[in-house]
């Protein structure tokens, strides 16, 4: 039998359908796709329920903000152990650990930020000093919610 335009089109279309059927990839769930340098894992303590944990880059702020109102309404004091976070409720308390040196501090979330892509928390100058990140400006940290960290 001699191939005709109709048989060529039919054969080509079937080949395309078979190829597409074999090459489909199941879409990835959004929960599988993670942002670089940000990981959320559960944390548990003997006295507290599982709470979210964040791992990522921290930065610090202080000079130029002293005395200005924070998102919570407090006046910013760079010598207090406070921090800014985008979603943790204001008034919550968190433990921030510098993963490079193991130092940690407890901070109160009293402001919103950071507003630099890739950063998960902005620390007051005092908190950053205690963590040893003043000179470098940023550090990879772990943020754990504290069980007594209820929002205002």
C-alpha positions in Angstrom: 0.0 0.0 0.0 1.3 3.4 -1.0 1.3 6.1 1.8 -1.1 9.0 1.2 -1.4 12.4 2.9 -4.2 11.0 5.1 -2.2 8.0 6.4 0.9 10.1 6.9 -1.2 12.6 9.0 -2.9 9.9 10.9 0.4 8.1 11.7 2.1 11.3 12.7 -0.8 12.3 15.0 -0.7 8.9 16.7 3.1 9.1 17.2 2.7 12.5 18.7 0.0 11.3 21.2 2.1 8.3 22.2 5.2 10.5 22.7 3.2 13.0 24.8 1.7 10.2 26.9 5.1 8.8 27.6 6.8 12.1 28.4 4.3 13.6 30.8 5.7 14.5 34.2 3.4 14.8 37.3 3.4 18.3 38.5 5.3 19.0 41.8 3.3 20.0 44.8 4.1 23.5 46.0 5.1 22.0 49.4 8.0 20.2 47.7 9.4 23.4 46.2 11.5 25.3 48.8 13.0 28.7 48.6 16.8 28.8 48.7 18.2 29.0 52.3 14.8 28.7 53.9 13.7 25.4 55.4 10.7 24.8 57.7 10.9 21.8 60.0 9.0 21.0 63.1 10.6 21.6 66.5 9.5 20.0 69.7 10.3 20.4 73.4 9.1 18.2 76.2 6.9 21.0 77.5 5.7 22.6 74.3 3.8 21.5 71.2 5.5 21.4 67.8 6.2 24.9 66.6 7.5 26.1 63.3 11.2 26.6 62.8 12.9 28.7 60.2 16.4 28.4 58.9 17.9 31.2 56.7 19.8 34.4 56.6 19.6 37.0 59.4 20.7 40.6 59.2 20.7 43.4 61.8 19.5 46.9 62.0 20.1 49.7 64.5 21.7 52.9 63.6 19.2 55.3 62.1 16.2 53.5 63.6 16.7 54.2 67.3 13.6 55.9 68.8 11.4 55.3 65.8 8.1 53.4 66.2 8.1 49.7 65.3 5.1 47.9 63.9 4.1 46.9 67.4 4.0 50.6 68.5 7.1 50.3 70.7 10.0 52.7 70.2 13.0 50.9 68.6 15.9 50.5 71.1 18.9 48.9 69.4 20.2 47.8 72.9 17.1 45.6 73.5 16.9 42.0 72.3 14.2 42.5 69.6 13.7 41.5 66.0 11.7 42.1 62.9 10.0 39.2 61.1 7.4 39.2 58.2 4.9 36.7 59.6 5.6 35.8 63.3 3.0 37.5 65.4 4.1 40.7 67.1 4.9 40.2 70.8 6.0 36.6 70.2 9.3 35.4 71.6 11.8 33.4 69.6 15.2 31.8 70.1 17.7 32.7 67.3 20.8 30.6 66.9 23.8 31.4 64.8 24.5 28.1 63.0 28.2 29.0 62.4 29.1 29.4 66.1 26.2 27.9 68.1 25.5 31.2 70.0 21.8 31.9 70.6 19.6 34.7 72.0 16.0 35.2 72.9 14.3 38.1 71.1 10.8 39.6 71.1 9.3 40.1 67.6 8.2 43.8 67.7 8.6 44.9 64.1 8.1 43.8 60.5 10.8 42.9 58.0 13.3 42.2 56.7 12.7 43.8 53.4 15.8 42.3 51.6 15.2 39.2 49.5 16.7 36.1 51.0 16.6 37.2 54.6 14.2 35.8 57.2 14.8 37.9 60.3 16.3 41.4 61.2 17.9 41.6 64.6 18.5 44.5 66.9 22.1 45.5 67.2 22.3 44.0 70.7 20.9 40.7 69.5 23.3 40.6 66.5 26.2 41.5 68.8 25.4 38.6 71.1 25.2 36.2 68.1 28.6 37.5 66.8 27.2 38.7 63.4 27.9 42.5 63.7 31.1 42.4 61.6 29.8 40.1 58.9 26.4 41.8 58.8 24.5 38.5 58.0 24.6 34.9 59.2 22.7 31.7 58.7 20.5 31.2 61.7 17.8 29.0 63.1 14.6 30.7 64.5 12.6 28.7 67.1 9.4 29.9 68.5 9.4 29.8 72.3 6.5 28.2 74.1 5.8 31.3 76.2 5.9 33.4 73.0 2.3 34.4 72.8 1.4 37.4 70.7 0.2 40.6 72.2 
